Amino acid sequence: MTATYENIVTDIRDAVQYITINRPSQLNALNKQTIEELSDAFQEAEENKTVRVIILTGSGEKAFVAGADIKEFANFSVEEGKLLSAEGHTKLFNLVENLNTPVIAAVNGFALGGGLELAMACHIRIASDNAKLGLPEVSLGVIPGYGGTQRLTQLVGKGKANEMIMTAGMISADDAKSWGLVNEVVPQADLITSCEKMASKIARNSPRAISAAIVSVNAQFKEGVDGYKTEIAEFGKCFGTKDFVEGTTAFVEKRKAVFTGE
């Protein structure tokens, strides 16, 4: 049974789960309730075996997510701040990064602070040509607390990450692409269609193999984990799946594989 949400909208079409943050009057800012709802929606999508890809976006034409809801934590203590960050990592940002189901962020308009951090937790980012991306936290006397200092550095390198974080400035979609922060930049009117084309390409492949690839890629960035050993183990596991049998059989028989994710 599909849950009912107040701050997000969900829909499934053609093996794609659409999750839309729906707080346009607040530029889709992430408050505590929205984070909880997103966490539930991602977990629900992960458990639905008909879902092959998730597309995440924000409602309206102005923003993907313009940041966290500052009013909620403006008066927090040190311990409350640490808890806010830790719970966010666990409930949403790390959850998204480690999903077996690939997530495409459709970055429309502003992706700032927690919004950019959420986009970076996704596996692929496609931006509209009017997108503006940044981490303005130091202008508020704080730092990115939902994985921003780590994931931005992984994506664009230490120097560029320091520049974005320390200046608190925004960069254009084209700069984000040249820096490796987004995969593709498209006209705003084509954003969702472009994400759907990418989703279609992903959905025709083996869900089990894609899950193994996500685990292997993520292992590169986990402390104390040997990514090469993870790849070897995940590669081996693929041989025990029905998807592997179907994929190799279809190749030999010169037909398109029909994968079940088993």
C-alpha positions as a printed Julia matrix, in Angstrom:
262×3 Matrix{Float64}:
  0.0     0.0     0.0
  1.36    3.4    -1.01
  1.84    5.87    1.83
  0.24    9.3     1.86
  2.6    12.24    2.18
  2.19   15.94    2.9
  5.46   17.36    1.53
  6.27   15.01   -1.34
  4.41   13.46   -4.26
  5.12    9.95   -5.54
  4.12    8.19   -8.74
  5.16    5.05  -10.63
  5.19    4.85  -14.43
  6.95    2.32  -16.65
  9.16    0.88  -13.89
 10.22    4.39  -12.81
  9.4     5.74   -9.34
  9.01    9.51   -9.39
  9.57   11.31   -6.08
  8.85   15.04   -6.13
  9.55   17.34   -3.17
  6.45   19.5    -3.07
  7.0    22.64   -0.99
  7.21   25.25   -3.77
  6.35   28.18   -1.51
  9.47   27.3     0.56
 11.5    26.49   -2.58
 11.25   22.83   -1.51
 13.44   23.37    1.55
 14.22   20.26    3.58
 12.58   20.33    6.98
 12.46   17.41    9.41
  9.12   16.13    8.12
 10.25   16.22    4.49
 13.39   14.26    5.33
 11.26   11.66    7.13
  8.86   11.41    4.18
 11.68   11.13    1.66
 13.26    8.38    3.74
 10.01    6.44    3.78
  9.42    6.95    0.05
 12.89    5.77   -0.92
 12.57    2.69    1.24
  9.15    1.95   -0.24
 10.57    2.27   -3.77
 13.48    0.0    -2.87
 11.1    -2.7    -1.68
  8.95   -2.51   -4.83
 10.42   -5.04   -7.26
  8.68   -3.41  -10.22
 10.72   -0.22   -9.71
 13.95   -0.22  -11.71
 14.94    3.47  -11.41
 13.99    6.41   -9.17
 13.8    10.0   -10.47
 13.97   12.65   -7.73
 13.03   16.28   -8.37
 11.45   19.37   -6.84
  8.12   20.94   -7.75
  7.83   24.27   -9.52
 10.25   25.99  -11.85
 12.5    27.73   -9.31
 14.17   25.06   -7.21
 15.18   21.44   -6.85
 15.79   22.06   -3.16
 16.95   25.5    -2.0
 18.46   24.17    1.23
 17.51   23.05    4.71
 14.82   24.8     6.74
 17.08   27.04    8.85
 14.29   28.11   11.19
 14.14   24.56   12.56
 17.68   24.53   13.92
 18.67   28.18   14.42
 18.66   27.78   18.22
 20.18   24.29   18.48
 22.95   23.43   20.95
 26.19   21.65   20.0
 24.74   18.24   20.83
 21.49   18.98   19.02
 23.5    20.03   15.96
 25.5    16.8    15.97
 22.32   14.76   16.3
 20.66   16.68   13.45
 23.56   15.87   11.14
 23.87   12.23   12.23
 20.17   11.53   11.84
 20.13   13.18    8.41
 23.01   11.0     7.23
 21.31    7.81    8.4
 17.71    8.55    7.46
 18.22   10.04    4.02
 21.59   10.9     2.52
 23.49    7.65    3.18
 20.26    5.74    2.54
 19.97    7.2    -0.97
 23.63    6.64   -1.8
 23.46    2.98   -0.8
 20.12    2.05   -2.37
 20.18   -0.95   -4.69
 17.88    1.0    -7.02
 19.67    3.75   -8.98
 18.5     7.32   -8.3
 18.64   10.11  -10.88
 18.41   13.66   -9.53
 16.56   16.0   -11.89
 18.15   19.25  -10.71
 15.84   22.09  -11.68
 16.73   25.64  -10.6
 18.38   26.13   -7.21
 20.16   23.19   -5.54
 21.7    24.75   -2.45
 22.95   23.46    0.89
 21.03   20.35    1.83
 19.52   20.33   -1.65
 22.9    19.98   -3.34
 23.88   17.44   -0.69
 20.79   15.4    -1.57
 21.56   15.62   -5.29
 25.14   14.47   -4.61
 23.85   11.45   -2.69
 22.01   10.36   -5.85
 23.82    8.13   -8.32
 23.37   10.39  -11.36
 22.61   14.13  -11.68
 21.03   15.82  -14.71
 20.62   19.6   -14.44
 18.44   22.13  -16.21
 20.33   24.92  -17.94
 19.02   27.43  -15.36
 20.27   25.42  -12.38
 22.4    27.1    -9.73
 24.35   24.89   -7.33
 26.14   25.79   -4.13
 26.88   25.16   -0.47
 26.28   28.48    1.33
 26.56   27.12    4.87
 29.69   29.05    5.93
 27.79   32.3     5.31
 25.55   31.16    8.19
 28.43   30.23   10.5
 28.16   26.48    9.95
 29.46   23.9     7.47
 27.65   21.45    5.19
 26.4    18.77    7.56
 24.67   16.23    5.34
 27.74   14.79    3.63
 28.55   17.88    1.57
 32.2    18.22    2.52
 32.79   14.56    1.65
 30.72   13.96   -1.5
 31.62   17.28   -3.13
 35.31   16.51   -2.68
 34.79   13.05   -4.18
 33.05   14.53   -7.22
 35.05   17.68   -8.01
 38.34   17.3    -6.11
 39.74   19.04   -3.05
 40.57   22.4    -4.6
 37.2    23.0    -6.23
 35.37   21.69   -3.17
 37.25   24.12   -0.94
 36.45   26.95   -3.34
 32.71   26.22   -3.4
 32.46   25.69    0.36
 34.68   28.59    1.47
 33.23   31.21   -0.89
 29.64   30.02   -0.24
 29.02   30.94   -3.87
 26.77   29.41   -6.5
 27.98   27.94   -9.78
 26.11   27.57  -13.06
 24.9    24.3   -14.5
 27.58   24.47  -17.22
 30.33   24.97  -14.63
 28.89   22.1   -12.6
 29.15   19.85  -15.66
 32.71   20.93  -16.45
 33.69   20.25  -12.84
 32.07   16.79  -12.86
 29.34   17.72  -10.4
 26.52   16.9   -12.83
 26.43   14.39  -15.66
 24.47   16.41  -18.18
 22.9    19.84  -18.71
 19.68   20.15  -20.73
 17.07   22.84  -21.43
 14.66   23.22  -18.52
 11.71   22.04  -20.61
 13.57   18.81  -21.45
 14.78   17.95  -17.95
 12.34   15.2   -16.97
 12.32   13.73  -20.49
 16.11   13.55  -20.43
 16.02   11.82  -17.04
 13.44    9.38  -18.4
 15.67    8.56  -21.37
 18.52    7.82  -18.99
 16.17    5.78  -16.78
 15.01    3.76  -19.79
 18.58    2.84  -20.67
 19.23    1.75  -17.09
 15.95   -0.15  -16.71
 16.67   -2.51  -19.6
 19.74   -3.89  -17.81
 20.03   -6.38  -14.97
 18.84   -4.98  -11.61
 21.04   -7.47   -9.78
 24.12   -6.41  -11.72
 23.32   -2.72  -11.23
 22.97   -3.28   -7.49
 26.35   -5.03   -7.45
 27.87   -2.13   -9.39
 26.52    0.41   -6.89
 28.03   -1.54   -3.99
 31.37   -1.78   -5.8
 31.57    1.89   -6.81
 30.59    3.06   -3.31
 33.25    0.82   -1.76
 35.92    3.1    -3.26
 34.86    5.82   -0.81
 34.37    3.78    2.37
 37.13    3.95    4.95
 38.85    0.63    5.58
 37.17   -1.07    2.61
 39.17   -2.47   -0.32
 37.16   -1.54   -3.41
 38.95   -4.1    -5.58
 38.08   -6.92   -3.18
 34.49   -5.71   -3.07
 34.38   -5.75   -6.86
 35.76   -9.31   -6.96
 33.15  -10.49   -4.46
 30.25   -8.74   -6.22
 31.42   -9.99   -9.62
 31.4   -13.53   -8.29
 27.93  -13.17   -6.77
 26.53  -12.21  -10.17
 27.3   -15.72  -11.44
 24.75  -17.14   -9.0
 21.84  -15.03  -10.29
 19.06  -15.76  -12.77
 19.85  -12.41  -14.4
 23.32  -13.71  -15.3
 21.88  -16.88  -16.83
 19.33  -14.82  -18.78
 21.9   -12.26  -19.93
 24.42  -14.76  -21.19
 21.77  -17.01  -22.75
 20.17  -14.06  -24.55
 23.58  -13.02  -25.87
 24.28  -16.51  -27.26
 20.76  -16.71  -28.73
 21.12  -13.2   -30.23
 18.01  -11.8   -28.55
 17.26   -9.08  -26.02
 17.53  -10.21  -22.43
 14.48  -10.01  -20.2
 15.76   -9.48  -16.68
 13.7   -10.21  -13.55
 16.13   -8.95  -10.93
 16.59  -12.44   -9.48
